[in-house]
Amino acid sequence: MRILILSQSISWTQSFGEMKYEPPYDVAIEYGELNGTDAFNWSVFDFDVCVAHIEEPEFNSIGYFENMSKFIRDGNLALQNGRTVIILPHSRNFRPERLNDHGEFIYHSLSELGVSFRDNQGGRFIPVGKGKAKAVKEYLQKCFNYYQVVASPNISTEERLAVIADTEIVVGIEKTVEKGTLVVLPPPSLAKPDYFLSMFCLVQVARRYFEKNQKSIQLSDAPDWLEEYRIERSKEIRGQLTDLRAEYEKLERIVYVLYGTGEELESSVELLLKDLGFNVVKQPPAANIDFKADHLATGLKFAIEVTGIKGIIKKDSSKVGQAWQYIREKESDEQERLVVIANTELYIDPKNRNQNSFSRDAINLLQPQGVLLMNTIQLYDLWKSTHQGNAIIDEGIRALHSQAGILRV
């Protein structure tokens, strides 16, 4: 399945942000923006699904002025040929401008695709009709506000996906246009804590409509009573697919330790450690370390601080200061090994990174205090070796616990 996502926020995050969503193996995504100043070179009808995220421009609307007409033409052609176009309105109505030229209001342009909008915003919307399908319902749980109310008088009950609670005001629709499907939904939250799940849910919605237009059966839309009629083989395959999807998502989160930073990196390291047999306890935000980790099989204890940076760890790094402060303030526990795990030079291919992830003065400061210093490549290699049966987990954990300074492998 090929998806085109036109979103200034998503495109920027995927190109320059610290976190990047990795789609499933059978999904290819290209990112762009409708308000980009570069020429609009995408052909919407070349993709199975196009997602158009309409955001009010922060500085100017030159891109919208130049690109909307082509997007509308391409969108109509895509719908005529059985594709899906998903609109995510994320702003009040505005008029695109170029110098002293004024274009028509942005949502008036979209009316050519068969829907119209009215200025309004708020929350408290609920799924209705086909919006109760699993993929759509899970997506709507990642949406917190609607920004434009769909106001077309021709929206039937069957075409509604979401309405404002206790009203008939429609904020989500699914409309058959020619051979394709036009969908309008509230925009998802793209803030850091929600980004990955929002993207996952958005891709699942795209998959649903791709399958619908391919005339595939929508299992997620099946009524509850159908379960007792399925044969055991169907249930067995469904269980296998669910398990495989969950395992794939887990492995993708673990490999994030090689290029991640921030809270997402911490979560990935935590997941990896749990897969190695650790009981991991996240520490309060004010603590000088991120985790306490006990290895259940060996009984060995670790205190762990995680960081991801563009360079290497130097003496003046805040992480060095936190480790030093932890040593000074913690109660004496000779059985615990303090570890600093760093994803250094995170934007570089691991095989091209500096072999020294920590500066000499940082090592000289922390090694005498018994602190183990390692990078996420070493942590990932340990996990990979044990996961593939090339090493014994307990021996690897004992090797970690026995060392101070730079990890020797």
Steps between C-alpha positions, in 0.01 A plus 500: 500500500635844405402803710567869437481716813487874435560663838739771604520362856545134405737574212723711725505236775586222256776709340656687792334393824654278763232233460399337175214259439596178322204354307433125469700309239212499251438876516701764310448863604613821332481828691446854374297810579227688323640831619854431383663771293652241268306389196230244576644200314286218638222339304235407754352234270833311502436406864244264648418747778574873531475674838469881479559668836373859467695717745474875525836644386718656766663761276344502151274296276689517171512122473126463549440771241709315243428137589133469590368508144732216393412302812127538426546387138717206603265412784201484269695282256607271786140460615386425146755217488405334826750663737439645848552865598498579873463863610609603852380860557724662763423871476229756460420617150757734347576652164835397345704800391796567276634852530192714425305222333216337690382144438163360593442374852677172561193289584301643212762341276441162661129523422596392148573158647142472622498635856466840660608641835396759755721690747479342840720315745473298817508145632280229652432315176391137491521231229177408321411264219810372321704712736453213746718278281811406699756694294295822492397476865861453616608794284232727646634422847821680398304811393424767757348786301316558178574822316243507224149365502393317189188688388382331183122443502546179299670296771285197573497312829699220336775744396562637850812394688491739797267761647518746785367334814128559560461675162461420132802714406717287272881513528591178319370352176560214258362584156512296181612723212516342155684169558696625800443612859526849647554506876500797738621453858621722785881531511696276739722623781857519365666604827791289621318266736238415235692519171577132442156373600330775297702406192432131556125567526504729195668228291246246624219728381674533162531122483130458575396717206761352270357155570147632463577639155672172413170331587665321793280389788532730798540257790501788746148594387355154565216482754573352844272201446708382204765356734303183575473424128872517417684172451794421727754549219378859452542568873844337497623714208360816656685423822824443308463828313434687825806345662722572198384862483568548872845340471590713200400820680708394800809431287461834322489679836814319618704589189414866574785491757737546203360835386273636773513756776281643775218313671452273198861379530449433870187296422688298237789427738248397766331259257837352396605447862172326579560272201839412655325391818517815713239631737513872416364776723484851354616766745320830577569797266717675762729198548861497376448167320231371266462139618570249772541159338534160668594201288265227615715199406830621648371731774739775383394861552551803275425872514466633145516845342413529126574778253507564125715781354651615171860492630681305769471514881744753648586593855264797499204287384197520728492119502849488651385745766191293573705182535744675734213640706338157524824349632531771763139487619394137479515263793794260485413192295807312387285256303371772264683604183434848366490504118487793258357382165551755223374509142777725372527648147145376458451633145799304364497141380633297799789354297624854426480637855792598721622193689538716810151591620642660817780755526814414700422753774147359542646150531763616752229658712254209509711185468660532848148526641411162351272633226460289184494700176349347187324607183170374366676313217667279762171452682322411176777257398468325838125470454539391138755227586291354778179537299650307208647230726864602450562585865375407844302783663617435857867507396450830317328658800778384733757653263317834518479493877869417546638802310555870555604766250461430129331166436744243363341243272 
